[in-house]
Amino acid sequence: MTGTEQTPEPEGQVSDAVKGNWVDTHAPEGLRPYLRLSRADRPIGSWLLLLPCWWGVLLAMVHDGQVRLFDLWIIVGCGLGAVLMRGAGCTWNDITDRDFDGRVERTASRPIPSGQVSVKQALAWAVLQCLISFAILLTFPPMAILLGVLALIPVAIYPFAKRFTWWPQVFLGIAFNWGALLAWTAHTGSLGLPAVFLYLAGMAWTLFYDTIYAHQDTEDDALIGVKSTARLFADNTPRYLAWFLVLTVALLGVAIIAAAPDGEILQMMILLVGPWAMGWHLMWQLRRLKMDDNDRLLELFRSNRDAGLIPVLFFAASLFA
């Protein structure tokens, strides 16, 4: 093979998948279309669903000062649930958007519009993922189980939001950050005000990163009549992203102040470094933003895994203060 030759892309690979991902290179061939439906070849979405869960359980541990073995299961269970429910949600999204996806260059290669999977097969796959997730959820306390069941409502609504509102990213934020409420409740047994502020912080963060993501499709979305904050904000996007950045950091700070035990000054300082450092990461994204460069947009969107991990690290470190 000469230096100018390129390795051919695997058959059925989705256009915006991570190159050389494990699904396209190592997964059994018969499972690949279903794993692509679940976005297993694009793991960033699972991270973005999981990180608010970890925020919630860690801040709950700080709040009551109790660290139990069951908390490890909450962390692991939320990880498994995030992968499964993200997969189920993406499968449902592809079912409802199959006609739109076939008319957008970036999404035409997805399994349903490209003919790799039928709608009935996709629906069965979504149900299977939900059932496994529910089995995991049943190991949590009753109030957390109830919250987990209620989470299906925003998941079901989200794919339709872009058809009736310019703010579908709000509905994504409602769905994607539900884990902050659930994981807090799984630890404490009841919902608390700090978890609500944590949830709102996650929603502001979702508006930040998903507006960046949505700028990849503004031209196609305009042609087919799909709404988004990217289209709504247009050239004013950086100004709105700056406000979402401020809201994210401020609401995380309020959640920390509401949750931290009185008199634990060192612990409070460590906790507050989390949103401060995350804010700098979001500022770095904002400074690198190029709304006409799809490769840059996707790179920045994916970097939000690291942004969301920053509070996780400081929340965990504060437990040892």
N, C-alpha and C positions, 0 to 999 in steps of 0.2 A: 504494500500500500504506500503510495507516495504521500508527501507532506500536504498536498493540496486536496486529497480525498477526505471525505467526511463519513463518519459512521452513520448509516441510515437510521432514521427515527423508528422506534418500535411501532408496529401496526396498531392503530387505534389510539395512539398517544394524544392526549388533549393539548391544545396549543399552548396554554399558559401553565402547564405542569412543570414542576422542578425537573430540570434535565438530569437524566440518569437516576431518577427516583426508583425506589425498590419495587413499586407496583409494576412499572414497565420493564424492569430488568430481572426480577426474581420471583414475583408472584406467579402462582399457577395460571396458565393462560385462560382457563375457563372462568376464573374469578376476577380477572383484570377489569372487565367492563363494570362489574359491581363495585369494586374498590374505587374505580374512577368516579362512579356515581357518588360515592361517599367522600370524594376529594382526598382519599388516602395518598394520592400522588401530590397533593398540595396541603401539607400538614398545618400551615399557618392558622387556618380557621379553627382547628382543634385547640391550638394554643390560646387563641383569643377567647374561646369559650371556657377553657379551663382556668385561666389566670384569675378571673374574678372569684372563682370558687376558692382558690388558694388564698386570695386576699381575705375572703370571708372567714375561713376556718382559722387562719393564723391570727387575725385580729380578735376573733372570739376567744382564742386561747390567751391572748394578752389581757383581754377584758376581765375574765374571771380567774386568771392565774392558774388554770388547771390544764395540765398536759397529760393526756391519757393515751393508752395504746389504741383505743378506738379512733383517736384523731388520725393516726397513721392510715387506718382503713378509710376514713373520710377523704384523705388526700389521694389515696390510690383509687378508691371508688369513684371519686369525681373525675380522675384522669380517664378511667375506663368509660365512664358515662359521657364525658365530653367527646371522646372519639366516636362513640356509638350515636349519641344524639346529634352531633354535628353531621355525621353520616346520614342519619335519618332525615334531618332537616334539609340537607343538600339534595338528597334524593327526591324529597317532596317538592323542593324548589324546581328541580329539573323536570319533574312531571308537569307542574303547573306552567312552567315557562318554555315548554318544548317548542311551541310555535315561534316564540320570540327568539329563542336560542339559535334556531336554524337560519335566522335572518341577520345575525350578528357575527362578524368574522371571528372574534375571539372565542365565541361559545358554540359555533357550528360543529366543532369537533367533539363535543360532549357526547356521552354514550347514547342518549335517546335520539337527538336529531341526526346523529351519524349512523343510526341503525344498529348499533352494537347490542342494545337492550330494548325490549318492548316495554310499553307502559305498564302492562300487567306484571311483568317480571320486576320492574322497578318498584311498583307498589308493594309486591310481596317482600322485596328486600327492605323497604322502609319499615314495614310491619315487624319483620324479624329483628331489626336493630332496636326498635322501640320495646319489644318484648324482653330482650336481653337487658336493656337499660332499666326496665321496670323491675326485673329480678334483683338488680343491684340496689335500686332505690328502696326495695322492701327491707333491706338490712339497716336502714336509717330510722330515726325516731318518727312517730306518727305525724308531727307537724311538718317535718321535712318531706315526708312522703306526699302529704297534701300539696305542698308547694311544688314538688316535682311534677305532680299530675297537672296542676294549674299551668305549668310552664308550656304545656302542649298548645295552649290557646294562642299565645303570641307566635309560636313556631308555625302554627297552621295559617295564621293571618299574614305573616310577613311577605310571602311571595306575591300577594295581591296588592300590597301597599303601594308599590310604584305605579299602579294603575289608577289610583284615586288621590294620591297626595304627592306633593313635592318633597316630602320629608320621610321617605321610606326608611332612611337610616335611623330615625327615632324608633321605628318598630323593630329594626334589627337590634338596636341597643336594648330595648325591652326584653327581647328574647335571649340575646347573647350574654347578658349580665345577671340573669336570674340566679345563676349559681352563687353569687355573693350572698343572696338572701338564703338560699337553700343550705349552703355549707355552714354559715353562721348558725342557723337553726339546728342543723345536724349536731353541732357541738353543744349548744346551750339548751336545746329543747324548745326554744321559743324565739320569735322574731324580735329584734331590738332596733332601736333608732340608729345606732352606728352602722348597722347593716344597710339601712335605707340610704344613708348618705354615701356609703360605699357603692351601692347600686347606682345611684345618680351619677357618681363620679365615673363609673364604668360606661354609663350611657353617653356622657360628654366625650369620653375617650373614643367610643364607637363612632360618634359623629365626626371626630377628627380623622380616624384612620379610614373609615369607609367612604368618606367624601373624597379622599385621595384616591382610593381604589376605583370609585365610580367615574373618575375623570378619564379612565381608559376607554369608556364606551359612550362618551357624550354625543359624538356624531351619529353613531348607530341608534342610540336611544332617541335622539331627536327625530330621526327618520321614521321610527316605528311608534313613536308617541309614548315612550316610557319616561317616567319622571324620576328625578334624583336631586339631592342637594348639590351635586356637582353641576348639573344643568342650571339649577336655581341660582347658585352663587356666581357661576361663570368666572369672569375676571376678578371678582371680589373674593374669591375663595381664600386667599391668604389671610385676609382680614377676619373672616369667619373662623378659620382654623385657629387663629391666635386667641379668639374668645373661647373656643372649645378647649384649648390648652389651659387657659387660666381657670376655667370651670373645673376641669379634671383635677388640677393640682389643689384648688381651693376646697373642693368637696372631699377629696381624699384627706386633706388636713382636718376638716371638720369631723370626719368619721373617726380619725385617730384621736382627736381631742375628746370626743364623746365616749370613746371606748377605753382609753388608757386609764389605769388606776390613779387615784389622787396621790400626789407626793412622790411619784416615781419619775423624777426629773430626767435622769440618765436614759431611762427607757423611752420617755417621751421624745427626747432629742434624737435618739436612734430611729424611732418610728417616723419622725417628721423629715428625716433625710430622704426617705423613700420617695414621697411625692415631689420633693425638691429636685432630686436627681432625675426622676422620670420627666419632670417638666423640661429640664435641659435636653434630654433626649428628644422630646417632641419639638423643641426649638431647633435642634439640629435638623430634624426632618423638614421643618418649615423652611429653613434657609436653603435646603437642597431641592426644594420643590420646583419641578418643571412640568407644567400642566400639559405640554404638548409632546412629552417624552414618555411613552408608555413603559419602556424598560425602567426608567427612573421611578415612575409611579408605583410599579409593582415591587421594585426594590424597597422603596420607603414603606409601603404597606406591610411587607414581610418583616421589616425591622421592628414592627410593633410587638413582636414576641419578646425581644430584648427590653423594650420599653416597659412592658407589663411585668417582666421578671424582676425589675429593679425594686419595686415595693415588696415583692415576695421575699427577696433577700434581706431587706432591712426589717421587715416584720418578723422574720424568723430569727434574725440576730438579736432583736430586742428581747426575745424570750430568755436569753442568757444574761441579760443585764441585771 
